[in-house]
């Protein structure tokens, strides 16, 4: 009986450990994909030009990338980011994810105030994330 219980416990540890590792890798893949999409959208944005003055086709491509970034970001497990770095999780959730949500909602509702709020939050995230990456490189 003890052998059976031990085997069941060992099996659960192995299976749960693998699933957790796979889930974390999946979460990080979504994180990376989201960041790549938002960076691509920034490359399309002309600096200093308001959205209202932008070519409609370019605007559509930017928003498609932002929607994709938002969809990917929604699959990131905040708890897993928290295990990596608590500040990363907080900034990701409060600035990046919230900014993407506002940006997409603003686009879909033609609400330029939401769109601008979203952009400001995403920029705030970008500033924090850049400094975070620089700190990691210096270690």
Secondary structure, 3 states (H helix, E strand, C coil): CHHHHHHHHHHHHHHHHHHHHHHHHHHHHHHHHHHHHHHHHHHHCCCCCCHHHCCHHHHHHHHHHHHHHHHHHHCCCHHHHHHHCHHHHHHHHHHHHHHHHHHHHHHHCCCHHHHHHHHHHHHHHHHHHHHHHHHHHHC
